[in-house]
Amino acid sequence: MKTVKLRVKTEQGKEERCSLTLIEDFGIEDDTKASGGDRQLCLCDDAAYEEYISKNRGLCVTRFMPNITTAGLDYKDLKAGDCFRINGTEIEITGTAKKCFPECEFVRSGTVCQIKHTVAFAKIRKGGTINTGDEITDG
């Protein structure tokens, strides 16, 4: 399991970065959405996210941005309370599956997009810096 892409939302917009600084019990440094709570980080399967974006359908193309995309992490087996380590940091899964927007074409047609169940949210239990390509281990 590893990190593939790292992103943050700043005042200038969405930015892909080579590293992110995770702040314990708060969120990501420079992230305009950082505010503590149960959704300090958003993780998503990289292959599912890239496939979804390439089809350019649904509201999440513009509204949704995972902070960390991953390879090798099995999202269907994740549950709240699961913990992982990334380059000395520690995160705890607080929830899985993203909420859908009622006005989305997938919701209106009664279907589900492929990223709904390949997303997890997490709290930062121990801060530090993570990098693209870092190994994700059970914690």
Residue pairs with C-beta under 8 A, 6 or more apart in sequence:
1 70
1 71
1 72
1 73
1 84
1 135
1 136
1 137
2 70
2 71
2 72
2 133
2 134
2 135
2 136
3 68
3 69
3 70
3 86
3 130
3 131
3 132
3 133
3 134
3 136
4 46
4 69
4 70
4 71
4 132
4 133
5 16
5 46
5 68
5 69
5 132
6 16
6 17
6 18
6 19
6 20
6 67
6 68
6 130
6 131
6 132
7 14
7 15
7 16
7 17
7 65
7 66
7 67
7 68
7 69
8 14
8 15
8 17
8 20
8 28
8 30
8 31
8 67
9 15
9 31
9 32
9 33
9 65
10 30
10 31
10 32
11 32
14 65
18 131
18 132
19 129
19 130
19 131
19 132
20 28
20 29
20 67
20 68
20 129
20 130
21 28
21 29
21 30
21 127
21 128
21 129
22 28
22 29
22 40
22 41
22 89
22 91
22 124
22 127
22 128
22 129
22 130
23 29
23 34
23 124
23 127
24 124
24 125
24 126
24 127
25 36
25 40
25 123
25 124
25 125
26 34
26 35
26 36
26 40
26 124
27 33
27 34
27 35
27 36
27 40
27 41
27 124
28 34
28 40
28 41
28 67
31 67
34 40
37 123
38 94
38 95
38 121
38 123
39 94
39 95
39 121
39 122
40 121
40 122
40 123
40 124
41 67
41 68
41 91
41 121
41 122
41 123
41 124
42 65
42 66
42 67
42 68
42 98
42 119
42 120
42 121
42 122
43 66
43 67
43 68
43 69
43 70
43 73
43 119
43 120
43 121
43 122
44 66
44 68
44 69
44 70
44 115
44 118
44 119
44 120
45 69
45 70
45 71
45 73
45 75
45 115
45 118
46 69
46 70
46 71
47 71
48 114
48 115
48 118
49 66
49 69
49 115
49 118
50 69
51 114
52 58
52 60
52 61
52 113
52 114
52 115
53 61
57 105
57 106
57 113
58 104
58 105
58 106
58 113
59 101
59 103
59 104
59 105
60 98
60 101
60 104
60 113
60 115
63 101
64 98
64 115
66 119
68 86
68 130
70 136
72 136
73 136
75 96
75 117
75 118
75 119
75 120
76 117
78 93
78 96
78 120
79 93
79 96
80 93
80 94
80 95
80 96
81 92
81 93
82 92
82 93
83 90
83 91
83 92
83 93
83 125
83 138
83 139
84 90
84 91
84 93
84 122
84 136
84 137
84 138
84 139
85 91
85 136
85 137
85 138
85 139
86 130
86 134
86 135
86 136
86 137
87 128
87 129
87 130
87 131
87 134
87 135
88 126
88 128
89 124
89 126
89 127
89 128
89 129
89 130
90 124
90 125
90 126
90 139
91 122
91 123
91 124
91 125
91 139
92 122
92 123
92 125
93 120
93 121
93 122
94 121
94 122
94 123
95 120
95 121
96 117
96 119
96 120
96 121
97 116
97 117
97 119
98 115
98 116
98 119
100 106
100 107
100 112
100 113
100 116
101 107
104 113
106 112
106 113
